[in-house]
Amino acid sequence: MSVSLAKGQNGPLDVSDVVVSVQLAAAADLSALLVTSNGKVRSDADFVFFNQPTGPGVQLVPNPGGIASLRVSLAGVPADIEQVRAVITLDDASSNFGRTAAPTARVSDAAGNVLYEYVIDGLTTESIVIALEVYRRQGAWKVRAVGQGYAGGFAALVTDHGVSVDDAPAPPPPTPVAAPAPITPPSSVAPTPPAYNQPPQQQPSYNAPPVPPAPPAYNQPPAYNQGPTPPAYPPAQQPAYNQQPTYNQQPTYNQAPPAPPVQNQPPAQQPEVSLVKGRPVSLTKGQKVTLRKEGGVALTMIQMGLGWDPIKKSGLFGSRTADVDLDASALLYADGNLVDVCYYGQLTSKDGSVRHMGDNLTGDGDGDDEVMLVDLQRVPAHVTTVIFTVTSYRGHTFEQVSNAFCRLVDSTTNSELARYTPQGGMAFTGMVMAKVYRVNGEWKLQAIGEGIQAKHAGEAAPQLGRFLTA
């Protein structure tokens, strides 16, 4: 039975080999610093990390499904090494431990039996923490829960422990300083103050009233000259347009042609677009497209291609690409009820209408990384919606992914019909990319691009109810 440690507590180790592992929702690295009595390494060989996975008595053991672990052979640790410090470093240095559940560090024996467990709580803004240390005391080995966050950055941590960092980024070159303008000798004519002769658009508006935020309907006929009825904004948002006399002096307001106001139009509504042969549609978030070809012929077989690229990191100790394993899934709903799923664990839906063409573990390569084929004619009549998701199996967030996209392809002609590219990375482990759904017997596609916290389709399913409404 394992023993739970609190910060600062210690316990004896009566085994010859131990394994230090970490459980954490975010992507991270585990490393080890072997230090002497002065708290320093003897040389760079005493630093065990992803680019140097073996040190004296310590080995970094990869974990294909998560964070690597440290195997420590206590008999193999040199006699002048007093402590083996286990360090957790978030992959994303701009993130912090306060954004996820507290990490848990475990010490097990060689057979996998957990001896000690330490929940490292209290972390907030740190992205690096010394989790625990295995240390000598009077000839015997012990383990201590440390939980010391490090604010100075990874380079500062290892250099403070005596590791040399030769390839640290060079400081940016100094910004050139412009030469001072030549001083003009005074003349008999005093120079004109510059503020008076500047064009009006450069005049400092010291006495001008503050400009209110632009209302959504600026390009529509302004309501200023249409009578006493003010624009239909809530009282708290009512801009004081009629109190600014300068607005009615702007000639461009009276040049707009009449058009109906759109203040009450829901912002999420996107115009529905049509598919045109040879011209793929670039979809925006929330936009919809009817799944029929030019001329009104309904599509029958489509494929949803999903792709991404892992972001290559250039660290202090070498460059590498994170093994970001994203998985595409299709979830089939009958109204609000999940009736089937197609994913890496079930490559064909039970009815055979949706097929997954194979799992990609890294995102390497050009084009589609994973493809879902949908035979719209075989989708059962009771299925009203098919939602396409991408989830991060190892817990990496979309902040560590670039060039994510989904695209709709006509399988009959192999021509791309529409493409959606979510903008910017998000601190989520899953993304709802798009859905196809029935409206009056006709199939439509809608781009979604919303983040969720899910590492596989089973975790995604309970969060998809809000996307089922058309």
C-alpha positions in Angstrom: 0.0 0.0 0.0 1.4 3.4 -1.0 2.1 6.2 1.5 0.9 9.7 0.7 3.4 12.4 1.3 2.9 16.1 2.0 5.3 18.8 1.1 8.5 18.4 3.1 7.8 14.9 4.4 10.1 12.0 3.7 10.1 8.2 3.9 12.7 5.4 3.8 13.5 3.3 0.7 14.3 -0.3 1.3 14.5 -1.4 -2.3 17.5 -1.3 -4.7 15.7 0.2 -7.7 13.0 2.8 -7.8 10.9 4.4 -10.6 9.8 8.1 -10.4 6.8 8.9 -12.6 4.4 11.8 -13.0 0.7 12.1 -13.7 -0.2 15.5 -15.3 -3.0 16.6 -17.7 -0.6 18.9 -19.6 2.3 17.9 -21.8 5.5 18.0 -19.8 9.0 16.6 -19.5 10.6 14.8 -16.5 14.3 15.2 -16.0 16.8 14.5 -13.2 19.7 16.5 -11.6 22.3 14.4 -9.8 23.9 16.8 -7.2 26.6 16.5 -4.6 26.6 17.9 -1.1 27.0 21.5 -2.4 23.8 21.2 -4.5 25.7 21.2 -7.8 26.2 18.6 -10.5 29.8 17.3 -11.0 29.5 17.8 -14.8 26.9 18.0 -17.5 26.8 14.2 -17.5 24.8 14.4 -14.2 21.8 16.0 -16.0 19.4 13.4 -17.4 16.8 14.7 -19.9 15.3 14.0 -23.3 18.5 14.6 -25.3 20.7 12.8 -22.7 18.5 10.0 -21.4 21.1 8.2 -19.4 23.3 9.3 -16.5 25.2 7.5 -13.7 22.6 5.2 -12.1 19.6 7.1 -13.7 17.8 6.4 -16.9 14.9 8.2 -18.6 12.4 5.7 -19.8 10.1 6.8 -22.6 6.3 6.5 -22.2 4.5 6.4 -25.6 1.2 7.3 -23.9 2.5 10.2 -21.7 5.4 11.6 -19.7 8.6 9.6 -19.5 9.6 8.2 -16.1 13.0 8.0 -14.3 14.5 4.7 -13.3 17.0 5.0 -10.5 19.4 2.2 -9.7 20.4 3.2 -6.2 23.5 1.0 -6.2 24.7 2.6 -9.4 24.5 6.2 -8.2 28.1 7.4 -7.5 29.1 7.7 -3.9 29.6 11.5 -4.1 26.1 12.1 -5.4 23.8 12.8 -2.4 20.6 13.7 -4.2 18.7 12.8 -7.3 16.2 15.6 -7.9 13.3 14.9 -10.2 12.1 18.0 -12.2 8.9 18.5 -14.1 9.0 21.1 -16.9 5.9 22.0 -18.9 6.4 21.8 -22.7 4.7 25.2 -23.1 6.9 27.6 -21.1 4.2 30.3 -21.5 1.7 28.1 -19.6 1.7 27.2 -15.9 0.7 24.5 -13.4 -2.2 26.7 -12.2 -4.1 26.0 -15.4 -4.4 22.2 -14.8 -5.1 19.8 -12.0 -2.2 19.5 -9.6 0.5 17.1 -10.8 1.1 13.8 -8.9 4.6 12.3 -8.5 4.9 8.6 -7.6 7.8 6.5 -6.5 7.5 2.8 -7.3 9.6 -0.3 -7.0 11.0 -2.1 -10.0 7.8 -4.3 -10.1 5.5 -1.3 -10.4 4.3 -1.3 -6.8 3.7 2.3 -5.7 5.6 3.1 -2.6 5.0 6.8 -2.2 2.6 9.3 -3.8 2.8 13.1 -3.6 0.2 15.5 -5.0 2.0 18.7 -5.7 -0.6 21.3 -4.8 -0.2 25.0 -4.3 1.4 25.7 -7.7 0.1 28.7 -9.6 2.2 30.6 -12.1 5.2 28.2 -12.2 6.0 26.2 -15.3 8.9 24.2 -13.6 8.8 22.4 -10.3 11.3 20.2 -8.4 8.8 17.5 -7.6 10.8 15.3 -5.2 14.3 14.0 -4.5 15.8 10.6 -3.7 18.7 11.2 -1.3 21.2 9.6 1.1 21.0 9.9 4.8 23.5 8.1 7.0 24.2 5.5 4.4 20.5 4.8 3.7 18.3 6.0 0.8 15.2 8.1 1.4 12.6 10.1 -0.6 11.4 13.6 0.2 8.5 15.5 -1.2 9.9 18.9 -2.4 7.3 20.7 -4.5 9.5 23.7 -5.1 8.3 25.8 -8.0 11.0 27.6 -10.0 10.3 31.0 -11.4 13.6 31.7 -13.1 13.0 29.5 -16.1 14.5 26.2 -17.1 17.9 27.6 -18.1 18.2 29.3 -14.7 17.3 26.1 -12.9 19.9 24.0 -14.5 22.6 26.6 -14.4 22.0 27.2 -10.7 22.7 23.5 -10.4 26.0 23.8 -12.3 24.9 22.6 -15.7 26.6 24.6 -18.5 24.3 26.0 -21.2 26.4 26.6 -24.3 23.6 27.1 -26.9 21.5 29.6 -25.0 19.8 32.1 -27.4 22.0 35.0 -28.2 20.7 38.4 -27.0 19.0 40.4 -29.8 21.2 43.0 -31.5 21.0 46.5 -30.1 18.4 48.7 -31.8 20.1 51.3 -33.9 19.8 54.7 -32.5 19.0 57.4 -35.0 21.5 60.3 -35.2 20.2 63.4 -33.6 18.8 65.9 -36.1 21.1 68.8 -36.8 20.5 71.9 -34.9 19.4 74.8 -37.0 21.0 78.1 -36.0 18.5 80.6 -34.8 17.3 83.1 -37.4 15.8 86.5 -37.1 12.3 85.0 -37.9 10.9 82.9 -35.1 9.8 79.5 -36.2 6.0 78.9 -36.4 4.8 76.6 -33.6 4.4 73.2 -35.3 1.0 72.5 -34.0 -0.7 75.3 -35.9 0.6 74.5 -39.4 0.0 70.7 -39.2 -2.9 69.3 -41.3 -6.1 68.8 -39.3 -5.7 65.0 -39.0 -2.4 65.5 -37.1 -3.8 68.1 -34.6 -3.7 66.8 -31.1 -7.3 66.5 -30.0 -6.9 67.9 -26.5 -10.3 69.6 -26.5 -12.1 67.0 -28.6 -14.7 64.9 -26.8 -13.7 61.2 -26.5 -14.8 59.1 -29.6 -17.4 56.5 -28.6 -16.9 52.9 -29.7 -18.0 52.1 -33.3 -21.6 50.7 -33.4 -22.2 47.6 -35.4 -24.2 49.5 -38.1 -21.8 52.3 -39.1 -22.0 51.5 -42.7 -25.8 51.6 -42.7 -27.9 54.7 -42.9 -27.2 56.4 -39.6 -30.1 56.8 -37.3 -28.9 60.3 -36.5 -31.0 62.1 -39.1 -34.0 59.7 -39.1 -36.0 61.3 -36.3 -36.2 61.3 -32.6 -36.1 57.5 -32.1 -32.7 56.5 -30.8 -30.9 53.2 -32.0 -32.2 50.1 -30.3 -29.3 49.5 -27.8 -29.8 48.6 -24.2 -29.6 51.7 -21.9 -26.2 50.6 -20.5 -24.7 50.5 -24.1 -26.4 53.6 -25.5 -23.7 55.6 -27.2 -24.2 59.4 -26.9 -24.3 59.9 -30.7 -26.8 62.7 -30.6 -24.7 64.5 -28.0 -21.7 64.7 -30.4 -22.4 67.6 -32.8 -19.3 66.6 -34.9 -21.0 63.4 -36.1 -23.6 65.2 -38.1 -20.8 67.2 -39.7 -19.2 64.1 -41.2 -20.2 64.1 -44.9 -19.8 60.3 -45.2 -22.7 59.5 -42.9 -25.2 61.1 -45.3 -23.8 59.2 -48.3 -24.7 55.7 -47.3 -27.7 54.3 -49.2 -30.7 53.3 -47.1 -30.7 49.9 -45.7 -32.5 48.1 -42.9 -30.9 48.2 -39.5 -29.1 45.0 -38.3 -28.5 45.8 -34.6 -30.6 42.8 -33.5 -29.1 40.3 -35.8 -27.4 37.5 -33.8 -23.6 37.8 -34.3 -23.0 34.1 -34.6 -25.2 33.8 -37.7 -23.1 33.3 -40.8 -24.4 33.5 -44.4 -24.9 30.1 -45.9 -22.7 29.6 -48.9 -23.1 27.4 -52.0 -20.6 24.9 -53.5 -19.4 25.9 -56.9 -17.4 23.4 -59.1 -13.7 24.2 -59.1 -13.9 26.8 -56.4 -13.5 25.4 -52.9 -15.2 27.4 -50.2 -13.1 28.8 -47.4 -15.4 28.6 -44.4 -15.4 30.8 -41.3 -16.4 29.7 -37.9 -20.2 29.0 -37.7 -20.6 29.2 -41.5 -22.9 26.6 -43.2 -22.9 25.0 -46.7 -25.5 22.8 -48.3 -24.1 19.5 -49.5 -25.1 19.6 -53.1 -23.1 20.3 -56.2 -23.5 23.0 -58.7 -26.8 22.4 -60.5 -28.5 21.1 -57.4 -27.2 17.5 -57.4 -26.9 16.1 -53.9 -23.6 14.8 -52.7 -23.6 11.1 -51.9 -20.0 10.2 -50.7 -17.9 12.7 -48.9 -14.7 12.5 -47.0 -13.6 14.7 -44.1 -9.9 15.2 -44.1 -8.3 16.5 -40.9 -4.7 17.7 -40.5 -2.3 19.3 -38.2 1.5 19.9 -37.6 3.3 19.7 -34.3 5.2 22.8 -33.4 8.9 22.2 -33.4 10.6 23.4 -30.3 14.2 24.9 -30.2 15.2 24.4 -26.7 18.4 25.1 -24.8 19.5 21.5 -25.1 18.6 20.8 -28.7 15.6 21.0 -31.1 12.9 18.5 -31.2 9.3 18.1 -32.2 6.7 17.1 -29.6 4.9 13.8 -30.4 1.5 15.3 -30.7 -0.9 12.4 -31.3 -4.3 13.9 -32.4 -7.2 11.6 -33.2 -10.1 12.3 -35.5 -13.5 10.9 -34.6 -17.1 11.0 -35.9 -19.9 10.8 -33.5 -23.4 9.9 -34.8 -26.5 11.4 -33.1 -30.2 10.6 -33.4 -31.6 14.0 -32.3 -29.9 14.4 -28.9 -28.9 10.7 -28.4 -25.4 9.3 -29.2 -26.0 6.1 -31.2 -22.6 5.3 -32.7 -19.0 6.5 -33.0 -16.2 5.9 -35.5 -12.7 6.5 -34.1 -9.3 4.8 -33.9 -10.7 2.0 -31.7 -13.7 1.3 -34.1 -12.7 2.2 -37.6 -16.2 1.6 -39.0 -19.5 2.6 -37.6 -21.9 -0.2 -36.8 -24.1 0.7 -39.8 -21.1 1.0 -42.1 -21.9 4.5 -43.2 -18.7 6.1 -41.7 -15.2 4.8 -42.0 -11.9 5.9 -40.4 -9.0 5.4 -42.8 -6.3 4.9 -40.1 -4.6 6.5 -37.1 -1.8 9.0 -37.4 0.3 9.2 -34.3 2.4 12.2 -35.0 0.9 14.6 -37.6 3.9 14.2 -39.8 3.6 14.5 -43.5 1.7 16.7 -45.9 -2.0 16.8 -46.6 -4.7 15.0 -44.5 -3.4 13.3 -41.4 -6.6 11.4 -40.8 -9.6 10.9 -43.1 -13.2 10.0 -42.3 -15.3 8.7 -45.2 -19.1 9.3 -45.0 -21.6 7.6 -47.3 -24.5 10.0 -46.9 -26.9 7.5 -48.6 -26.1 4.8 -46.0 -26.4 6.9 -42.9 -29.5 5.5 -41.2 -32.7 7.6 -41.4 -32.8 8.1 -37.6 -29.3 9.7 -37.5 -29.7 13.5 -37.7 -26.2 14.7 -37.0 -22.6 13.6 -37.5 -20.0 15.6 -35.4 -16.3 15.5 -36.3 -13.9 16.1 -33.4 -10.1 16.0 -33.0 -8.7 15.1 -29.6 -5.2 15.0 -28.2 -4.4 11.5 -26.9 -1.4 12.5 -24.9 -2.9 15.6 -23.5 -1.1 18.2 -25.6 -3.2 21.4 -26.1 -3.9 23.0 -29.4 -1.4 25.7 -28.4 1.3 23.1 -29.4 -0.3 22.5 -32.8 -0.1 24.5 -35.9 -1.9 24.4 -39.3 -4.9 22.5 -38.0 -7.6 22.2 -40.6 -10.6 20.2 -41.8 -11.7 19.9 -45.4 -14.7 18.5 -47.2 -13.9 16.4 -50.3 -16.3 15.0 -52.9 -15.1 11.3 -52.9 -16.6 10.7 -56.3 -14.4 13.3 -58.1 -11.8 13.7 -55.3 -12.2 17.4 -55.5 -12.0 19.7 -52.4 -15.3 21.5 -51.8 -14.8 23.4 -48.6 -12.0 24.0 -46.0 -12.0 25.3 -42.5 -8.9 26.5 -40.7 -9.4 27.5 -37.0 -7.4 30.6 -36.1 -4.9 30.6 -33.3 -4.0 28.0 -30.7 -6.3 27.2 -27.8 -5.6 25.8 -24.3 -7.8 22.8 -25.0 -7.0 19.1 -25.6 -9.9 18.7 -28.1 -11.6 20.6 -30.8 -15.1 20.2 -32.3 -14.2 20.9 -36.0 -17.5 20.6 -37.9 -20.7 18.7 -38.3 -23.0 17.4 -41.1 -26.7 17.4 -40.3 -30.1 17.0 -41.9 -32.5 19.8 -42.5 -35.8 18.8 -44.2 -34.1 15.7 -45.7 -31.1 17.6 -47.0 -27.6 17.4 -45.7 -25.7 20.5 -44.6 -22.2 21.1 -43.3 -21.3 23.7 -40.5 -17.8 24.7 -39.4 -17.6 24.9 -35.6 -14.0 25.2 -34.3 -14.8 25.2 -30.6 -12.4 23.9 -28.0 -13.2 21.2 -25.4 -11.2 19.3 -22.8 -11.1 15.7 -24.0 -8.4 13.3 -24.9 -10.6 10.8 -26.8 -14.1 10.5 -28.2 -15.5 9.0 -25.0 -14.5 12.2 -23.1 -15.8 14.4 -25.9 -19.3 12.9 -26.2 -20.8 14.3 -23.0 -19.8 17.9 -24.1 -21.3 17.9 -27.6 -25.0 18.4 -26.8 -24.7 22.2 -27.3 -23.6 21.6 -30.9 -26.7 19.5 -31.9 -29.0 22.4 -32.6 -29.0 23.7 -36.1 
